Amino acid sequence: MRAWLAFAVCVVALVAAATGANGAVVGHACAGIKQCIAVTGPWVVVPATGETDYLLECPKRQGVVGGTDARASSQDVHASFDGITGSPVAYGRTTTRYAFFRAVTGLHRTGSFQPLLGCIPSPSGAAVTTAVKVTPIGPPLDLAQVTIPVAPGLSGKHTLACQAGEHLVDSWDATDFRTTGPPNVALADAIHVTRTIKGGTVAVSIAVSKSLPAGAHAEVQLGVRCATE
């Protein structure tokens, strides 16, 4: 109980973000799960070709993912999340403090999806270490991200690197809109992102057209996947 109270205190400010305009919890990520905090991600743009990746975390990376869900602009958008190998499949064993979502469009039409999590306190109240436990295929990769709000006319560069003792495997970037409903995905054309890698550090250069509406609530997520040395 003490561990749950500590976890809940950390996420009071985020509960509002997990609800819709009418105060109802969005999605079913917490369905059938006790002591569950719903976490709602932004609307992530899925391009007509290729895959979009997005990392959604439990509040302050405390607790574990007990459930996932997603909403989409249409059923042409298909989303899944990566699970950690191991048996039996269960939260805290298959999942960790975050979920890495992947989305594509089946008919190659630009769309969007909104990832959702149901987070619960870890049984011990401590940080989950499942994600770094050695397995026959090597430990799961460590993921990290930074979210960058963007505005009309913005131009800038941001960097992200793995922690000490890790090396970079790959990276991703995603454009999203923190709105209550699916955004006008054409607005993503106003946000130009160039991602480069140099010396184990990932950088994105972001240039935003002045045509982007000031109230678009647009963001760019920069992420890295890292392996223990």
C-alpha positions as CSV (number, residue, x, y, z in Angstrom):
1,M,0.0,0.0,0.0
2,R,2.8,2.4,0.9
3,A,4.4,1.8,-2.5
4,W,1.1,2.4,-4.3
5,L,0.6,5.7,-2.4
6,A,4.1,6.9,-3.4
7,F,3.4,6.0,-7.0
8,A,0.0,7.7,-7.0
9,V,1.4,11.0,-5.6
10,C,3.9,11.2,-8.6
11,V,1.1,11.0,-11.2
12,V,-1.7,13.2,-9.8
13,A,-0.8,15.9,-12.3
14,L,-1.0,13.4,-15.2
15,V,-4.4,11.9,-14.5
16,A,-6.1,14.8,-16.2
17,A,-4.0,14.2,-19.3
18,A,-5.4,10.6,-19.4
19,T,-9.0,11.7,-19.6
20,G,-11.2,13.0,-22.4
21,A,-12.9,16.4,-22.5
22,N,-15.9,14.9,-20.6
23,G,-13.6,13.6,-17.8
24,A,-13.9,10.0,-18.8
25,V,-10.8,7.8,-19.0
26,V,-9.7,7.4,-22.6
27,G,-9.4,3.9,-24.0
28,H,-9.3,0.5,-22.1
29,A,-5.6,0.2,-21.1
30,C,-6.8,-0.1,-17.4
31,A,-9.7,-2.4,-18.0
32,G,-9.8,-5.2,-15.4
33,I,-6.6,-3.9,-13.7
34,K,-6.7,-2.8,-10.1
35,Q,-4.6,0.2,-8.9
36,C,-4.1,1.3,-12.4
37,I,-3.1,4.8,-13.7
38,A,-4.2,5.6,-17.3
39,V,-1.6,7.4,-19.4
40,T,-2.6,8.9,-22.6
41,G,-0.1,9.8,-25.3
42,P,-0.4,12.4,-28.1
43,W,-1.7,11.8,-31.6
44,V,1.3,10.5,-33.5
45,V,1.5,10.9,-37.3
46,V,1.8,7.7,-39.3
47,P,3.2,8.3,-42.8
48,A,1.8,6.8,-45.9
49,T,5.0,4.6,-46.2
50,G,7.3,3.3,-43.6
51,E,6.9,2.7,-39.9
52,T,6.4,5.2,-37.1
53,D,7.8,4.4,-33.6
54,Y,6.8,6.1,-30.4
55,L,7.9,5.5,-26.8
56,L,5.2,6.1,-24.1
57,E,6.3,5.9,-20.5
58,C,4.7,5.3,-17.1
59,P,4.8,8.5,-15.0
60,K,8.4,9.3,-14.0
61,R,9.2,5.7,-15.2
62,Q,7.8,4.3,-12.0
63,G,5.7,1.1,-11.9
64,V,5.2,-1.2,-14.8
65,V,2.9,-1.4,-17.9
66,G,-0.1,-3.6,-17.0
67,G,-2.2,-2.8,-20.1
68,T,-2.0,-1.1,-23.5
69,D,-4.5,0.3,-25.9
70,A,-4.5,2.7,-28.9
71,R,-7.0,4.8,-30.8
72,A,-6.5,5.6,-34.5
73,S,-7.8,8.1,-37.1
74,S,-9.0,5.1,-39.1
75,Q,-8.9,1.3,-39.2
76,D,-6.2,1.6,-41.9
77,V,-3.7,2.4,-39.1
78,H,-2.2,-0.7,-37.5
79,A,-0.3,-0.5,-34.2
80,S,1.6,-2.9,-31.9
81,F,4.1,-2.7,-29.1
82,D,7.3,-4.6,-28.4
83,G,7.3,-7.2,-25.6
84,I,10.2,-8.7,-23.8
85,T,10.8,-12.4,-24.4
86,G,10.2,-14.7,-21.5
87,S,7.7,-17.1,-20.0
88,P,5.0,-16.9,-18.8
89,V,3.8,-13.7,-20.6
90,A,2.9,-11.2,-17.8
91,Y,3.2,-7.6,-16.9
92,G,6.6,-6.9,-15.3
93,R,8.1,-9.8,-17.3
94,T,6.8,-9.0,-20.8
95,T,6.6,-5.3,-20.1
96,T,8.7,-2.7,-18.2
97,R,8.4,1.0,-17.3
98,Y,7.4,2.0,-20.8
99,A,6.0,0.6,-24.1
100,F,7.5,1.0,-27.5
101,F,4.7,1.3,-30.1
102,R,5.1,0.7,-33.8
103,A,2.5,1.8,-36.3
104,V,2.0,1.5,-40.1
105,T,-0.9,2.2,-42.5
106,G,-2.2,-0.8,-44.5
107,L,-3.4,1.2,-47.6
108,H,-0.5,3.7,-47.5
109,R,-2.6,6.7,-46.6
110,T,-1.2,9.1,-44.0
111,G,-3.0,8.7,-40.6
112,S,-2.4,9.0,-36.9
113,F,-2.7,6.9,-33.7
114,Q,-2.9,7.7,-30.0
115,P,-1.0,5.2,-27.7
116,L,-2.4,4.5,-24.3
117,L,-1.0,2.8,-21.2
118,G,-2.3,1.3,-17.9
119,C,0.5,1.6,-15.3
120,I,0.6,-0.2,-12.0
121,P,3.1,-0.1,-9.1
122,S,5.8,-2.8,-9.2
123,P,5.2,-5.5,-6.6
124,S,8.3,-4.4,-4.6
125,G,7.7,-0.7,-5.0
126,A,11.2,-0.5,-6.6
127,A,12.3,0.1,-10.1
128,V,11.7,-2.8,-12.5
129,T,14.9,-4.5,-13.5
130,T,13.5,-7.1,-15.8
131,A,14.6,-5.1,-18.8
132,V,18.3,-5.5,-18.0
133,K,18.2,-9.2,-16.9
134,V,20.6,-11.3,-19.1
135,T,18.7,-13.8,-21.3
136,P,20.0,-16.4,-23.9
137,I,19.4,-13.8,-26.6
138,G,21.0,-10.9,-24.8
139,P,19.3,-8.3,-22.6
140,P,16.5,-6.2,-24.1
141,L,17.6,-2.9,-25.4
142,D,17.2,0.2,-23.2
143,L,15.1,3.0,-24.7
144,A,15.1,6.7,-24.0
145,Q,13.4,9.7,-25.5
146,V,13.0,13.5,-25.4
147,T,9.9,15.3,-26.5
148,I,10.4,18.7,-28.1
149,P,7.5,21.2,-28.4
150,V,7.5,23.0,-31.7
151,A,5.9,26.3,-32.8
152,P,5.5,28.3,-36.1
153,G,8.8,29.6,-37.4
154,L,10.8,27.5,-35.0
155,S,14.3,26.4,-36.0
156,G,16.7,24.5,-33.8
157,K,18.8,21.5,-33.1
158,H,18.5,18.9,-30.3
159,T,20.6,15.9,-29.3
160,L,20.2,12.7,-27.4
161,A,22.8,10.0,-26.5
162,C,22.8,6.7,-24.6
163,Q,23.9,6.5,-20.9
164,A,27.4,5.8,-19.9
165,G,28.2,2.1,-20.3
166,E,25.8,1.8,-23.3
167,H,26.2,2.1,-27.0
168,L,23.8,3.3,-29.6
169,V,21.9,0.7,-31.7
170,D,19.5,2.9,-33.6
171,S,17.2,5.9,-33.2
172,W,13.9,7.3,-34.3
173,D,11.9,10.5,-34.5
174,A,8.1,11.0,-34.6
175,T,5.9,14.0,-35.2
176,D,2.8,14.2,-32.9
177,F,0.0,16.5,-31.9
178,R,-1.1,16.7,-28.2
179,T,-4.8,17.1,-29.0
180,T,-7.9,15.4,-27.8
181,G,-8.9,14.1,-31.2
182,P,-7.1,13.1,-34.4
183,P,-5.3,16.0,-35.9
184,N,-5.2,17.2,-39.4
185,V,-2.2,15.2,-40.5
186,A,-1.5,17.6,-43.3
187,L,-0.2,19.9,-40.6
188,A,2.8,17.6,-40.3
189,D,4.0,18.8,-43.7
190,A,4.9,22.1,-42.0
191,I,7.4,20.4,-39.7
192,H,10.7,19.3,-41.3
193,V,12.9,17.0,-39.2
194,T,16.4,15.9,-40.3
195,R,18.0,13.2,-38.1
196,T,21.8,12.5,-38.1
197,I,24.1,10.4,-36.0
198,K,27.7,11.3,-35.1
199,G,30.0,9.7,-32.5
200,G,27.1,7.9,-30.8
201,T,25.0,11.0,-30.4
202,V,21.8,11.5,-32.3
203,A,20.8,15.0,-33.5
204,V,17.7,16.4,-35.1
205,S,17.4,19.7,-36.9
206,I,13.9,21.0,-36.8
207,A,12.5,23.7,-39.1
208,V,8.9,24.7,-38.7
209,S,7.0,26.6,-41.4
210,K,5.1,29.7,-40.3
211,S,2.0,28.1,-41.9
212,L,1.7,25.8,-38.8
213,P,-1.2,27.1,-36.7
214,A,-0.1,28.5,-33.3
215,G,-2.6,26.3,-31.5
216,A,-1.6,23.0,-33.2
217,H,0.2,21.7,-30.0
218,A,2.8,20.0,-32.2
219,E,5.8,18.0,-30.9
220,V,8.7,16.0,-32.1
221,Q,9.9,13.0,-30.2
222,L,13.6,12.0,-30.6
223,G,14.5,8.5,-29.3
224,V,17.4,6.1,-29.0
225,R,17.7,2.4,-28.5
226,C,20.8,1.4,-26.6
227,A,22.6,-1.8,-25.8
228,T,24.7,-2.5,-22.7
229,E,28.4,-2.7,-23.4
